[in-house]
Amino acid sequence: MNRHHETPGQPDDGLPLPDERRYREMLGAGLDLLDQGLTVFDAELRMVAWNAAFLRLLDFPESLARPGVSFEDFIRFNAERGDYGPGDPAQQVAERVARARSFQPHTTERIRPNGRILSIRGFPLPHQGFITVYTDVTEQRRAAEQISRHQAELEEHIASRTEALTRANRELTAAVDSNRAITQALRRSEQRLREITDAIPAAIAYVDKDRIYRYANKGYAGWFGWTSEQVPGHRVPEVIGQELFDTISADVDRAMAGERISYEYRLTGRDGEPAYARSTLVPDLAPDGSVLGCYVHSMDVTEQRRTQAALAQAQKMEAIGQLTGGLAHDFNNMLTVVIGNLVALKENHPDDPLTENFVEPAMHAANRGAELIRRLLGFARRQPLEPEPVEVNELILGMSKLIRRSLPSTIAVSTASREPCLVAMVDAHQLENALLNLALNARDAMPNGGELRIESSLEHLNVHAAADLEVPPGDYVQIAVTDNGMGMDGSTLARVFEPFFTTKQFGMGSGLGMSMVYGFTKQSGGGVRIRSRQARGTTVALLLPRIEEAETQASLPTGRHVAAADLAGKLVLLAEDDADVRSVVRMQLAELGCAVVEAENGSEAADMVENIPAIALVISDVVMPGAMDGRALARFVRRFRPDLPMVLMSGFAESEFHTGGLDPDHDLPLLAKPFSRDKLLDALRPLRN
């Protein structure tokens, strides 16, 4: 059905162009989807467009609806069939056509013979045309009439009820007077209940089925920065924030469906740090089983989460430490063999060109491997330390000069101290290495320059803070290294102390710097704190045990000094389970002029000590298979031959091996693998008579 007037631009056969025809068919189909009738007439009051609803609402035949039909034809059709009531049809047509030719906006209502009420609204268009919209408002008018009738009935009912209520009010007034005392008692009871819930160390609230708070105790309101008086009447997202509500909305929906549910969520605490809470929602059920709302019970589990995280981290680091320590032990044994043979090869062929071209690069690589193993041992807390009282402020001032020379000029280095004298029991050399590692990491975090600050202070750790760091409570010397560089995200921060983890490009770092700092600090009896924010910077704080004053350490008995000539002709017992290591150490002892007897384990070495009086020196590995390791062998030697000198060697080089369970007055020299002949000789110097 064509519902529009043809326009110029048609082909010679009188048909519209294909695109224009398709466009008008689409327009006509769209207009037919409207529930309201619509007509458009041009300046000469000839029809341009209409829709099917127009024909249906006014009962016009489809034959009448065609482009170019005059407005007068429609009016005459209505008048002749009596739509306008009694009167002269010609006059009725003339009046309506005249009004239409004024092209003025108009709104009227007309009741058709079939009883339907039509709202007719006309609007002028450019070029003196107009559009008319026909709306069937029959149901709306009937509804309005029905409402009017109901309102009249309601007013009559209200009048009758008012009289009854007046009587009831007199009775209620008497009841109110008698119940006033009960009301006051209930208020006192409610106040006591509120005081009790406010005193409970928990966050308690009540939310109705529309997610609107009806009650919140002081703890709950304060958790989200409100007062208990402010919360009631507000919707849940307004109180807790839309972001948090989005994460727990599914749990709230389940509670409102009648399910008791518990969940945990994270938010930012008052101090700006992450905080965690555990909430339980208990549905409030009506007698018919419908849900009226739910009770909310929340607990702050931040400390619990921190404790769990600290325990998990400690267990992970301990497991990694044990693994790396074991690997380091095996690698040190292998490097002892490699370095020992390379040194012997170099000394036996000093002028051979192969020595310079092949042996020396191999020795350099082996020594780098030994340094890498020392870093692994540092992380595993199994490197030998020489703790002594160190005035931290002096050490920082001395290191700041080296650090300034190691950093580019675009990085400003500053130091500060909050205490005039801070003495820590620590290995000074390892502390210097740790500070240098932190400074170089800060340099990499500030490629465009920035500020590096090293600050020392006295820090008292209470029970909870000490538990987080796994150290005893008390006073600690804190050294904080702060930069304003790129900072770290959460995932990087969680792995920063793992060995071989690095954010640097491949080949730019070993990934052992931070793990060495962590291991050294823990081995020294302290702890490490690290805080970092992306684009804001990083602070790494080392906390080391503080001593009141630097006490002069009692010097250990050194005995006589042993030179290479003193060992010539002496019989040395070498106890080592690794045959290759025994071969290298035997070779080094032979170069010092010693005769060597070998034992593969502690029990075999103990038999030799007991049965060979000529043994003048015992060198034993710490870790050996069987019931008697190096420490047990040392205890046996001290009991059986107290004057027999003894040296321990180990790839672990654990600090406790210095004593190994022996009496403190019987400390033994400890030789860390791998070692050269010169280091072996150095270890033999401080021997007892």
C-alpha positions in Angstrom: 0.0 0.0 0.0 1.4 3.4 -1.0 1.3 5.8 1.9 3.2 8.8 0.5 3.0 11.3 -2.3 5.3 10.9 -5.3 7.9 13.7 -5.7 9.8 14.9 -8.8 12.8 12.9 -10.0 10.8 10.0 -11.3 11.7 8.2 -14.5 9.8 8.7 -17.7 7.4 5.8 -17.0 6.0 7.7 -14.0 7.4 5.3 -11.4 9.8 6.5 -8.6 13.4 5.7 -8.8 14.3 2.3 -7.2 16.2 3.7 -4.3 13.5 6.3 -3.6 10.8 3.7 -3.9 12.6 1.5 -1.4 13.1 4.4 1.0 9.4 5.3 0.9 8.4 1.7 1.3 10.6 1.5 4.4 9.1 4.8 5.7 5.6 3.6 5.2 6.3 0.3 6.9 7.8 2.2 9.9 4.8 4.5 10.2 2.4 1.5 10.1 4.1 0.2 13.3 2.8 3.2 15.3 -0.3 2.8 17.5 -1.2 6.4 16.9 -2.7 7.6 13.6 -0.8 10.1 11.6 -1.5 12.3 8.5 0.6 14.9 6.7 -1.1 17.5 4.4 0.8 20.0 2.2 0.1 23.8 1.8 -2.8 23.0 -0.5 -4.3 20.6 2.0 -3.5 17.6 -0.1 -2.4 14.3 1.5 1.3 13.6 1.5 1.6 10.7 4.0 -0.5 8.6 6.4 -0.3 5.3 8.2 -2.6 2.3 8.8 -3.6 3.4 12.3 -5.1 6.6 10.9 -7.5 4.6 8.7 -8.3 2.2 11.5 -9.0 4.8 14.2 -11.3 6.9 12.0 -12.8 4.0 10.0 -11.7 5.5 6.6 -11.7 3.1 3.6 -8.3 2.4 2.1 -9.6 3.6 -1.3 -9.8 7.1 0.2 -6.2 7.1 1.3 -4.0 8.0 -1.7 -1.5 10.7 -2.4 -3.0 14.0 -3.4 -6.4 13.4 -1.8 -7.7 16.7 -0.4 -8.3 17.3 3.3 -11.8 18.4 2.3 -12.6 14.9 1.0 -11.9 13.3 4.4 -14.0 16.0 6.2 -16.9 15.5 3.8 -16.8 11.7 4.3 -17.1 12.2 8.1 -19.8 14.8 7.8 -21.9 12.6 5.4 -21.8 9.7 7.7 -22.7 11.8 10.7 -19.5 11.8 12.6 -20.0 15.5 13.5 -23.6 15.1 14.7 -26.7 16.9 13.4 -26.3 19.9 11.1 -25.6 21.0 7.6 -22.8 18.8 6.2 -21.6 21.5 3.8 -21.3 24.0 6.6 -19.5 21.5 8.8 -17.0 20.8 6.0 -16.5 24.5 5.3 -15.8 25.4 9.0 -13.3 22.6 9.4 -11.5 23.3 6.1 -11.3 27.0 7.0 -9.7 26.2 10.4 -7.3 23.9 8.7 -6.2 26.6 6.2 -5.1 28.8 9.2 -2.4 26.2 9.9 -2.5 26.8 13.6 -1.6 24.3 16.3 -4.7 22.7 17.8 -5.7 20.0 20.2 -9.2 18.5 20.5 -11.0 15.4 21.6 -13.8 13.8 19.7 -16.2 11.0 20.5 -16.8 8.9 17.5 -20.1 7.2 16.8 -18.7 3.9 18.0 -18.0 5.4 21.4 -14.2 5.6 21.0 -12.6 8.9 22.2 -9.9 10.3 20.0 -7.4 13.0 21.0 -6.5 15.0 17.9 -3.4 17.2 17.8 -2.3 19.2 14.8 1.0 21.0 14.3 2.0 23.3 11.4 5.0 22.3 9.2 7.3 24.4 7.0 5.8 25.4 3.7 2.3 25.8 5.3 1.6 22.1 5.6 0.6 20.4 8.8 0.8 17.0 10.6 -2.0 15.6 12.7 -1.6 12.8 15.3 -4.7 10.8 16.3 -4.6 9.0 19.7 -7.2 6.6 21.1 -7.6 7.8 24.8 -10.9 5.9 25.5 -9.3 3.7 28.2 -7.6 6.6 29.8 -10.8 8.6 30.1 -12.7 5.6 31.4 -10.0 5.0 34.0 -10.2 8.7 35.0 -13.9 8.4 35.4 -13.5 5.3 37.4 -11.0 7.0 39.7 -13.4 9.9 40.2 -16.1 7.5 41.2 -13.7 5.6 43.6 -12.6 9.0 45.0 -16.2 10.0 45.8 -16.8 6.6 47.4 -13.5 6.9 49.3 -14.5 10.3 50.7 -17.8 8.9 51.8 -16.1 6.0 53.4 -13.5 8.3 55.1 -16.3 10.4 56.5 -17.9 7.4 58.1 -14.6 6.1 59.3 -13.6 9.4 60.8 -16.4 9.2 63.3 -15.4 5.7 64.2 -11.7 6.7 64.5 -12.6 9.7 66.7 -14.2 7.3 69.1 -11.2 4.9 68.9 -8.8 7.9 69.4 -10.4 8.7 72.7 -9.9 5.1 73.7 -6.3 5.1 72.4 -5.5 8.3 74.3 -6.3 6.5 77.5 -4.2 3.5 76.3 -1.3 5.8 75.4 -1.3 7.3 78.9 -1.2 3.9 80.4 1.5 2.6 78.1 3.8 5.7 78.4 5.6 4.1 81.3 6.1 0.9 79.2 7.4 3.0 76.3 9.9 4.7 78.5 11.1 1.3 79.9 11.5 0.0 76.3 13.6 3.0 75.4 15.8 2.4 78.3 16.1 -1.2 77.3 16.9 -0.2 73.7 19.5 2.2 74.9 21.2 -0.5 77.0 21.0 -2.9 74.0 22.7 -0.3 71.8 25.4 0.3 74.4 26.0 -3.4 74.6 26.3 -3.8 70.8 28.6 -0.7 70.6 30.8 -2.3 73.2 31.1 -5.6 71.4 34.4 -5.8 69.3 32.4 -6.5 66.1 30.6 -4.5 63.4 26.8 -5.2 63.6 24.1 -3.9 61.3 20.6 -4.7 60.0 19.6 -4.2 56.3 16.0 -4.5 55.1 14.9 -6.3 51.9 15.2 -3.0 50.0 19.0 -2.9 50.9 18.4 0.1 53.3 20.1 0.2 56.7 17.8 0.2 59.7 20.5 -0.1 62.3 24.3 0.0 62.6 26.4 -0.1 65.8 29.3 2.2 66.4 31.9 -0.3 65.1 30.1 -0.9 61.8 29.5 2.8 61.1 33.0 3.8 62.0 34.5 1.0 59.8 33.1 3.0 56.8 33.7 6.5 58.2 30.1 7.2 59.4 28.4 7.6 62.8 25.8 5.1 64.0 23.2 7.9 63.8 23.9 8.7 60.2 23.7 5.2 58.7 20.0 4.3 59.2 17.9 5.2 56.2 20.8 5.0 53.7 21.2 2.4 51.0 24.0 -0.1 51.3 26.1 1.3 48.3 25.9 4.8 49.8 27.5 3.6 53.1 30.1 1.1 51.9 30.8 2.6 48.5 29.6 1.4 45.1 32.9 -0.4 44.3 32.8 -2.6 47.4 29.0 -3.2 46.9 29.7 -4.5 43.4 32.0 -7.1 44.8 29.6 -8.4 47.5 26.2 -7.8 45.8 26.0 -11.5 44.8 26.4 -12.5 48.4 23.8 -10.0 49.6 21.4 -11.4 47.0 21.9 -14.9 48.3 21.2 -13.7 51.9 18.1 -11.9 50.8 17.0 -15.2 49.1 17.1 -16.8 52.6 20.7 -18.3 52.7 23.0 -17.7 55.5 26.3 -16.6 53.9 29.8 -15.6 54.9 32.4 -13.8 52.8 35.6 -11.7 53.1 36.3 -8.3 51.5 39.1 -5.8 51.2 38.9 -2.0 51.6 41.3 0.8 52.5 41.6 1.4 56.3 41.7 4.7 58.1 45.5 4.7 57.9 45.4 4.3 54.1 46.6 0.7 54.4 44.7 -2.3 53.0 42.2 -3.8 55.6 40.2 -7.0 55.5 36.9 -8.0 57.1 34.9 -11.1 57.3 31.1 -10.7 57.2 28.3 -13.1 58.0 24.7 -12.3 56.8 21.9 -14.0 58.6 18.4 -13.7 56.9 15.5 -12.2 59.0 12.6 -14.5 58.2 8.9 -13.7 58.6 6.5 -16.4 60.0 5.5 -17.2 56.4 9.1 -17.8 55.4 9.6 -14.6 53.5 12.8 -12.6 54.0 12.3 -9.2 55.7 16.0 -8.3 55.7 19.3 -9.6 57.1 21.5 -9.2 60.1 25.1 -8.3 59.4 28.0 -9.4 61.6 31.5 -8.3 60.5 34.9 -8.9 62.1 38.3 -7.2 61.3 40.6 -10.0 60.1 43.4 -7.7 58.9 45.9 -9.0 61.5 44.8 -12.6 60.9 45.4 -12.1 57.1 48.7 -10.5 57.7 49.8 -13.3 60.1 48.7 -15.9 57.5 50.5 -14.0 54.7 53.7 -13.6 56.8 53.6 -17.3 57.7 53.1 -18.4 54.1 55.9 -16.1 53.0 58.2 -17.3 55.8 57.5 -20.9 54.8 58.1 -20.2 51.1 61.4 -18.4 51.8 62.5 -21.1 54.2 61.8 -23.8 51.6 63.6 -21.8 48.9 66.5 -21.2 51.4 66.8 -24.9 52.1 66.8 -25.6 48.3 69.4 -23.0 47.4 71.5 -23.9 50.4 71.6 -27.5 49.3 72.4 -26.5 45.7 75.1 -24.2 46.9 76.7 -26.9 49.0 77.0 -29.2 45.9 78.2 -26.5 43.7 80.8 -25.4 46.2 82.2 -28.9 46.2 82.4 -28.9 42.4 84.0 -25.4 42.4 86.5 -26.5 44.9 87.6 -29.2 42.5 87.6 -26.9 39.5 89.4 -24.0 41.2 91.9 -26.3 42.9 92.9 -28.0 39.6 93.0 -24.7 37.7 95.4 -23.2 40.3 97.6 -26.3 40.2 97.6 -26.2 36.4 98.5 -22.5 36.3 101.3 -22.9 38.9 102.8 -25.9 37.1 102.7 -24.2 33.7 103.2 -20.5 34.4 104.8 -19.7 31.0 102.5 -21.8 28.9 100.4 -19.6 26.4 97.5 -22.0 27.1 97.5 -20.8 30.7 96.8 -17.2 29.8 94.4 -18.1 27.0 92.4 -20.8 28.7 93.2 -21.4 32.3 93.0 -17.8 33.5 89.5 -17.2 31.9 88.3 -20.5 33.4 89.6 -19.4 36.8 87.8 -16.1 36.4 84.6 -17.8 35.5 84.9 -20.2 38.4 85.5 -17.3 40.8 82.4 -15.6 39.5 80.5 -18.8 40.1 81.9 -18.9 43.7 80.6 -15.3 44.2 77.2 -16.3 42.8 77.1 -19.2 45.3 78.1 -16.8 48.1 75.0 -14.7 47.2 72.9 -17.8 47.3 74.2 -18.7 50.7 73.5 -15.1 51.7 69.9 -15.6 50.8 69.8 -19.0 52.5 71.3 -17.4 55.6 74.2 -19.8 55.5 77.1 -17.5 54.8 79.8 -17.0 57.4 79.3 -13.7 59.2 81.7 -11.8 61.5 79.4 -9.7 63.6 80.8 -6.9 65.7 79.6 -3.6 67.2 79.2 -1.2 64.3 78.3 2.5 64.7 75.8 2.7 61.9 75.9 6.5 61.4 79.6 6.4 60.7 79.2 3.4 58.3 76.5 5.2 56.4 78.6 8.4 56.1 81.5 6.4 54.8 79.3 4.5 52.3 77.6 7.6 51.0 80.8 8.7 49.4 81.1 5.4 47.5 77.5 5.5 46.6 77.7 9.1 45.2 80.6 8.0 43.0 78.6 4.9 41.9 75.4 6.9 40.9 74.9 9.3 38.0 74.9 13.0 38.7 71.2 13.2 38.1 70.5 11.4 41.4 70.9 13.4 44.6 72.1 11.4 47.6 71.4 12.5 51.1 71.8 11.0 54.6 70.1 11.7 57.9 70.0 10.3 61.4 67.5 10.7 64.2 69.9 9.4 66.9 73.4 10.6 67.6 74.7 7.1 68.3 73.3 3.9 66.9 75.3 0.7 67.5 74.3 -2.6 65.9 75.8 -6.0 66.2 76.4 -6.8 62.5 79.0 -7.8 59.9 80.1 -4.4 58.7 81.4 -5.6 55.3 78.1 -7.4 54.6 76.1 -4.3 55.7 78.1 -2.2 53.3 77.4 -4.7 50.5 73.7 -4.6 51.3 73.5 -0.8 51.2 75.4 -0.7 47.9 72.9 -3.3 46.5 70.0 -1.2 47.6 71.5 2.0 46.1 72.1 0.3 42.8 68.6 -1.0 42.7 67.4 2.6 43.4 69.5 3.9 40.6 67.8 1.5 38.2 64.4 2.6 39.4 65.3 6.3 38.6 66.5 6.3 35.0 65.7 10.0 34.6 67.2 11.0 37.9 65.8 11.6 41.3 66.6 11.5 45.0 68.1 8.7 47.1 67.9 9.1 50.9 69.6 6.9 53.5 68.2 7.5 57.0 69.0 5.8 60.3 66.8 5.8 63.4 66.0 3.8 66.5 62.9 1.6 66.1 61.1 -0.1 69.0 59.2 -3.2 67.9 56.3 -4.3 70.0 55.0 -7.9 70.1 52.9 -7.6 67.0 55.4 -5.7 64.9 58.1 -8.1 65.9 56.0 -11.1 65.1 55.4 -9.8 61.6 59.2 -9.7 61.1 59.9 -12.9 63.0 62.2 -11.2 65.5 62.1 -10.8 69.3 60.5 -7.5 70.5 62.8 -4.8 71.5 65.0 -2.0 70.1 66.4 -2.2 66.6 68.6 0.1 64.5 66.6 0.9 61.4 68.4 1.9 58.1 65.9 3.1 55.5 66.9 3.5 51.9 64.3 5.6 50.0 64.0 6.5 46.4 61.4 8.4 44.4 61.6 6.2 41.3 59.1 4.0 39.5 58.1 1.9 42.4 56.7 -1.6 42.2 53.3 -3.1 41.6 51.8 -5.7 44.0 52.9 -8.8 42.1 56.5 -7.6 41.9 56.5 -6.6 45.6 55.3 -10.1 46.5 58.3 -11.7 44.8 61.0 -9.1 45.4 63.0 -11.3 47.8 62.9 -14.5 45.7 66.3 -15.5 44.3 66.8 -15.0 40.6 63.7 -12.9 40.3 64.4 -9.6 38.5 62.6 -7.0 36.5 65.7 -6.0 34.7 66.4 -7.0 31.1 68.0 -10.4 30.5 71.7 -10.4 31.3 71.5 -7.1 33.3 71.3 -8.7 36.7 71.4 -12.0 38.6 68.3 -11.4 40.6 70.2 -12.2 43.8 70.7 -8.6 45.1 67.5 -8.3 47.2 67.5 -11.9 48.2 71.1 -11.5 49.5 70.0 -8.4 51.5 67.1 -10.3 52.9 69.2 -13.3 53.9 72.0 -11.3 55.4 69.5 -9.2 57.5 67.7 -12.3 58.7 70.9 -14.1 59.5 72.0 -11.1 61.5 68.9 -11.4 63.7 66.9 -8.6 62.1 64.2 -8.1 59.6 63.4 -6.2 56.4 60.4 -4.0 55.7 59.6 -2.8 52.2 57.0 -0.4 51.0 56.5 0.7 47.4 54.0 2.6 45.3 54.0 2.9 41.6 55.3 6.2 40.3 55.9 7.3 43.9 59.0 5.3 45.0 60.3 2.6 47.3 61.6 2.4 50.8 63.6 -0.6 52.0 64.2 -0.6 55.8 66.8 -2.9 57.4 66.2 -3.5 61.1 69.2 -4.8 63.0 69.6 -5.7 66.7 70.8 -2.7 68.7 73.3 -2.9 71.5 73.6 -0.2 74.1 77.3 0.5 73.5 80.2 -0.9 71.6 81.9 -3.4 73.9 85.4 -4.7 73.2 85.0 -8.2 72.2 87.2 -10.7 74.0 89.8 -11.8 71.6 89.8 -15.4 70.7 92.8 -17.5 71.5 95.0 -17.5 68.5 97.7 -19.8 69.6 100.8 -20.0 67.5 101.0 -18.8 63.8 101.6 -21.5 61.3 103.6 -20.9 58.2 104.0 -23.1 55.3 107.3 -24.3 56.6 105.7 -25.3 59.9 103.6 -27.9 58.1 106.4 -29.6 56.3 106.6 -33.2 57.2 103.4 -33.1 59.4 100.8 -35.8 59.0 97.4 -34.4 58.3 94.1 -36.3 58.5 91.7 -35.2 55.7 88.0 -36.3 56.3 85.9 -35.6 53.2 83.2 -37.8 51.5 83.7 -36.4 48.0 86.6 -38.1 46.4 87.3 -35.3 43.9 87.4 -32.7 46.7 89.7 -35.0 48.7 92.0 -35.2 45.7 92.2 -31.4 45.4 92.7 -30.7 49.1 95.3 -33.5 49.3 97.2 -31.9 46.4 97.1 -28.5 48.2 98.4 -30.0 51.4 101.1 -31.9 49.6 102.2 -28.5 48.1 102.6 -27.3 51.7 104.8 -30.3 52.4 102.3 -32.3 54.4 101.7 -36.0 54.4 98.1 -36.8 54.2 95.9 -39.7 55.3 92.3 -39.7 54.1 88.9 -40.8 55.6 85.6 -40.9 53.7 83.4 -40.3 56.7 83.5 -39.2 60.4 83.6 -42.7 61.9 86.6 -43.7 59.8 88.3 -40.4 60.8 87.6 -41.0 64.5 89.3 -44.4 64.3 92.4 -42.9 62.7 92.6 -40.2 65.4 92.3 -42.8 68.0 94.9 -45.2 66.5 97.4 -42.9 64.7 99.2 -40.8 67.3 101.3 -39.1 64.5 98.4 -37.1 63.2 99.3 -33.5 63.8 96.2 -31.8 62.2 92.6 -32.7 61.3 90.8 -31.1 58.4 87.2 -32.2 58.1 84.2 -31.5 56.0 81.1 -30.5 58.1 78.5 -32.4 56.1 79.4 -36.1 55.8 77.2 -39.2 55.6 76.7 -41.6 58.5 76.2 -41.0 62.2 79.3 -38.8 62.7 79.5 -35.6 60.7 82.2 -32.9 61.0 80.8 -31.4 64.2 80.5 -34.7 65.9 84.1 -35.5 64.8 85.2 -32.2 66.3 83.6 -33.1 69.6 85.3 -36.5 69.6 88.7 -34.9 68.9 88.3 -32.4 71.7 87.5 -35.2 74.2 90.1 -37.7 73.0 93.0 -35.4 71.9 92.3 -31.8 73.2 95.5 -30.4 71.9 95.0 -31.7 68.3 94.4 -28.7 65.9 91.4 -29.0 63.7 89.9 -27.1 60.8 86.3 -27.4 59.5 85.4 -26.8 55.9 81.9 -26.7 54.3 80.0 -25.7 51.2 77.2 -24.5 53.5 79.4 -22.4 55.7 76.5 -22.0 58.2 77.2 -19.5 61.0 76.4 -22.1 63.6 79.2 -24.3 62.3 81.6 -21.9 64.0 80.6 -23.5 67.3 78.9 -26.6 66.0 77.6 -27.3 69.5 81.1 -27.2 71.0 82.1 -25.3 74.1 82.4 -21.6 73.1 86.1 -21.6 74.2 86.8 -24.2 71.5 85.8 -22.4 68.4 87.3 -23.8 65.3 88.5 -22.2 62.1 86.0 -22.5 59.3 87.1 -22.8 55.7 84.3 -22.0 53.2 84.4 -23.9 49.9 85.6 -23.3 47.3 89.1 -22.2 48.5 92.6 -21.9 47.2 95.8 -23.1 48.7 96.5 -19.6 50.1 93.1 -19.5 51.8 93.8 -23.0 53.2 97.0 -21.7 54.7 95.3 -18.7 56.1 92.8 -20.9 57.8 95.6 -22.9 59.4 97.3 -19.9 60.9 95.2 -19.3 64.1 95.8 -22.8 65.5 96.2 -23.7 69.2 99.4 -25.2 70.7 
